[in-house]
Amino acid sequence: MPTKIIQPVDSVVSIAATVLQILQHESYTVDDLWDEVNKKYYKQISIDKLILSIDFLFVINKVRSDNETIAINLQ
C-alpha cells in the first residue's frame, strides 16, 4: 500500500491494476507478463514486485494459474 515512503506508482496495488489490464486480453507466463508490464507501466519494475502483485491478485481471487501461465479469473 502507498505510504509516506512508498509512492503510489511503486505500490503493489498499482502494479496489480496494470497486471489485470494486461491479462484481460490473454494469458501470459510470468516472464512474458513481466515484459508486458514493463512496456506499459510508468517505470521499470522488478520481478519481485511483479510476483508480489500476482500473489495479491491470487489471494483476492482475481487471477488463476493454468499450468505455467497466469490468467484472469472470470469466476
C-alpha positions in Angstrom: 0.0 0.0 0.0 1.2 3.6 -0.6 2.6 5.3 2.4 4.7 8.4 3.1 7.7 6.4 2.0 6.2 4.3 -0.8 4.8 6.4 -3.7 1.6 5.1 -5.3 3.3 4.1 -8.6 5.6 1.9 -6.5 2.9 0.1 -4.7 1.8 -3.5 -5.3 -1.8 -2.4 -5.7 -0.9 0.0 -8.6 1.2 -2.7 -10.3 -1.6 -5.2 -9.8 -4.0 -2.9 -11.6 -1.8 -2.8 -14.6 -1.4 -6.6 -14.5 -5.2 -7.0 -14.6 -5.4 -4.7 -17.6 -2.9 -6.8 -19.5 -4.4 -10.1 -18.5 -7.8 -9.1 -19.9 -6.6 -9.8 -23.4 -4.7 -13.1 -23.0 -2.8 -15.4 -20.6 0.9 -15.0 -20.1 3.8 -16.8 -18.5 5.4 -14.9 -15.7 8.4 -13.9 -17.8 6.2 -12.7 -20.7 3.9 -10.8 -18.3 6.9 -9.1 -16.8 8.0 -7.9 -20.2 4.4 -6.6 -21.0 4.1 -4.8 -17.6 7.5 -3.1 -18.1 6.3 -2.0 -21.6 3.1 -0.5 -20.3 3.9 0.6 -16.7 5.2 4.1 -15.8 8.6 2.8 -15.0 10.6 -0.5 -14.9 9.6 -2.8 -12.1 11.5 -5.7 -10.5 10.4 -9.3 -10.9 9.9 -9.3 -7.1 7.2 -6.6 -7.3 5.5 -8.4 -10.1 5.4 -11.7 -8.1 4.0 -9.8 -5.1 1.4 -8.2 -7.3 0.4 -11.6 -8.8 0.3 -13.1 -5.3 -2.0 -10.2 -4.2 -4.3 -10.8 -7.1 -4.4 -14.6 -6.5 -5.3 -14.0 -2.8 -8.2 -11.8 -3.7 -9.3 -14.4 -6.4 -8.7 -12.1 -9.5 -6.2 -14.4 -11.2 -5.6 -18.1 -11.6 -2.6 -20.2 -12.6 -3.1 -22.6 -15.5 0.0 -24.8 -15.7 2.7 -22.2 -16.2 0.5 -19.3 -17.3 -1.3 -16.6 -15.4 -4.8 -15.8 -16.4 -7.6 -13.5 -15.2 -10.2 -15.3 -13.1 -13.7 -14.8 -14.5 -15.5 -16.9 -11.9 
